[in-house]
Amino acid sequence: MTKEELISLITTQVQSYNDNLDEPVDLSAGADSVLFGEGGVLTSVDFVTLVLDIEEAVEDATGKSITLADERAMSQKHSPFRTVGSLANYIEELLEA
């Protein structure tokens, strides 16, 4: 998958999840839209659910199973979950490994 396809996949999953949130994730900044951390609106539970949905969508689209919330992701200096773009970059790395 290209980075643009991954951004689209993530955005679609977030848009779908937004229906369940009191305060939806603002996706107007595109790849720079904040998902988690400072400026983000997702609770930890919302975030975990969204990550699982994204993992499933990636597997459906590529046939490859990935795990996003693992030790590698949690140990990075800059969280791969901060923005749509950083998450797309991280998924791209995992798919290439």
N, C-alpha and C positions, 0 to 999 in steps of 0.2 A: 504494500500500500504506500502511496505517496504521502508526504506530510499533509498536503491539502485534503486528501481523502480521510486521513486520521482526524484532522481538525473538524471536518464535516461530521464524521462519526461521533466524536466527542460532543460536538454542539447539538447534534440530534438527540443524544442520550440526555444531555442536560436539559434541553427544551422539554423533553418528555417528563423528566423528573420535576421540572419547575411547577407542573400542575399540582404536585403534592406539597408544595412549600408555601408557608405564609408570606415569606419574602423571597421571590424568585431570584436566581442567579442572573445578573445583568450580563448579557452576551453582546452588548453593543460594541465592545472593544475588539471583537473578533478573537484572534489568537492571544491577545493580551488580556482577555477577560479573566478576572480573578475567580478561582474556584475555591481555594482553601487557604486559610491563614489570614493575615492582616488584610482587611477589606473584603474578605469573603463572607458569605451569609450561611454557608452550610455548617450544620452541627456535625459532630463526629459521627453520629449514627447516619445522618443523611449522606455524609461523605463516603462511608464504608459501603452503603447501599449503592450509591452511584458508581463507585469503583467496580463493584461486582457486576453491575449492568454493563459497564464499558468493557470489562474483560470478556463477558459473554458476547457482546457485539463484535469485538475484535476476532474472537474465535469463529463466529458465524461468517464473518467477512473473509477471513484468511485461512481458516482451517487449522490455525496454530493456537495452542493454549498458552496463555501468559498469566503470570501472577504479578500484579502491579504493586501491592502493598507487602513488600518483603524487606528483608534486612538491607539489601542493596539500596532500595529506594529510601528507606528511613535513615541510612547512614550518609546520604549525600549532603554536602554543604548547603546546596540550594535545592529546596524541595521540588521534585518533579511534578508535584500536585498543585503548585501555586497558581498556574494559569493554564488555559486551554492549550496554548502553544508549548509550554514546558512539558505538559503531559503528552502531547503528540510527539515531541522529540524523544521522550523516554520510551514510549511505546515503539517508536521506530527503531530505537536501539535494541529493544528486547526482541523485536521481530527479526532483526539482522543477525542476532547472536546465534 
